[in-house]
């Protein structure tokens, strides 16, 4: 506010100097020197008092200056009235007015000396006294008319009859008095305009502060928006990573399902082959039944038991076929569900990416608007600085005018008043231009406020949209969690069904093995009976039939064992697939799992290996050969089961055989037997 106080002080100095210039015109008369000196002393005291007040309290300088001017104008008015009412030759009234004027303020010595010097210069000048008297009267009229108009628009009745009664007032003095009165009025108008401009400047400064506060708030909001955008970017990255994981899991599941489909096709082919084998076995059975109708009742009973067992095996095969069909249906339903989930996830990802792009565009627009608001504020500041420079230039021009008025003589007052009128017109023009600039600044401030309100509304709308998106994402996450829980429940149910199927299969196998043992016992009895028969023809036929029966039984046993191994491998693959599905679903939460090692151990240990012949000791070489064949069969079946169950062992055996063959080939190709030369001496 120092420039504001300087501006007001310069304006007040200008007005005081104008008053002093009017008072110096009174010094041309020697009798009124004391009055002029007292007036100058009064003006100087007012100026010094105003400067001190403006240095301590800027807002109180106007009231103090106005009081001093009123006092000085009252003294001038009293003195001028006394001077104008007395005749030109009477000096008593002038001395009384000088006394009354000197009673306001005691003149200083330096000012009195300056007045005396000016009086001597006037006396030594070559101008006639009449012109100086006229000039002094003109100056008196100049000072008297504006003072009376400033204090009271209606002049007092005592001064009205005396002023026109002066005998030596020509018409030119009236014109000069009118010009001085107009100048006085314009000076008052300029004061009022300066006060209004000061108020407007204070309001503009306040508005600039408000704009700065609003800009700071906008920056804080922009920082908040940037932080919210970074959080949304993080959530989007997490969602993208989750989507990538899910797509990888889906691709892995697709591959696994393709492998399962291939294996199911292989199982169907095996089932078809087994059905063909069963049909052949049924044909052979019918043929055997026709052959055994001619045999004894024991053979008929054995065939009936064999038929019953074959029916049971057929029922078991049908059950397995039904179970395979159910598994295929379940796999197809799972595939459809996974495809639907994949489509929904892809749609959600595309929607999230679109929303993220829209939010980025909105943030860019908001940043551009903030930049434009900052540029507008900077332009407002620049305009305020230009306004300050213009005000300082105006004050400098006024000071130059005042100095030119002081330097000018009494005769050039009319020319000076014309120049002052021109300068005042220029000042008015500049004042209008400044008002227009202030209006423009107000319009810019209004537009900035509207833009800030629009930005706030946009920020609120974006916050609402972000909240809606957050709620939508939370709902989607809840739906995914529910789907995950449902999938886990289905997996648990499937595990329980698999356990139940395994238990049933184990029971069926145990029953079949027990029945096979009974059948082998019966066959052994039949063999013993047939060996006791004397007829060679019947013995050969029975042996051939027994060989056929044993071959069919061996085939059926191998088929049953292959079915068991296939089922165990499928169970193991199912467990592995379920474990992979849990891992892909983020299954670090320890869910229930089937311990296949325990199941396999229980099933494999309790599962008896197939036996071609009974372990009963039979006499002769035939019994030894039968035992050796049964042991070899058991070992080969166990080795096949082991190699099917563990593919690593299969690869190891293949590598071992390849290395062994290579080594044998190397040895055969590189080995050279040692040749010993025969000694003729016989040593």
Protein Blocks (a to p, Z undefined) as FASTA:
>chain_A
ZZmmmmmmmmmmmmmmmmmmmmmmmmmpmklmmmmmmmmmmmmmmmmmmmmmmmmmmmlm
mmmmmmmmmmmmmmmmmmmmmmmmpcfklmklmmmmmmmmmmmpccdfklmmmmmmmmmm
mmmpmbdfklmmmmmmmmmmmmmmmmmmmmpmbacfklmmmmmmpmklcfklmmmmmmmm
mmmmmmmmmmmmmmmmmmmmmmmmmmmmmmmmmmmmmmmmmmmmmmmmmmmmmmmmmmmm
mmmmmmmmmmmmmmmmmmmmmmmmmmmmmmmmmmmmmmmmmmmmmmmmmmmmmmcfklmm
mmmmmmmmmmmmmmmmmmmmmmmmmmmmmmmmmmmmmmmmmmmmmmmmmmmmmmmmmmmm
mmmmmmmmmmmmmmmmmmmmmmmmmmmmmmmmmmmmmmmmmmmmmmpcfklmmmmmmmmm
mmmmmmmmmmmmmmmmmmmmmmmmmmmmmmmmmmmmmmmmmmmmmmmmmmmmmmmmmmmm
mmmmmmmmmmmmmmmmmmmmmmmmmmmmmmmmmmmmmmmmmmmmmmmmmmmpmblklmmm
mmmmmmmmmmmmmmmmmmmmmmmmmmmmmmmmmmmmmmmmmmmnopabccddddfklmmm
mmmmmpccddfbdcbdcedjklmmmmmmmmmmmmmmmmmmmmmmmmmlmmmmmmmmmmmm
mmmmmmmmmpccddddddfklZZ
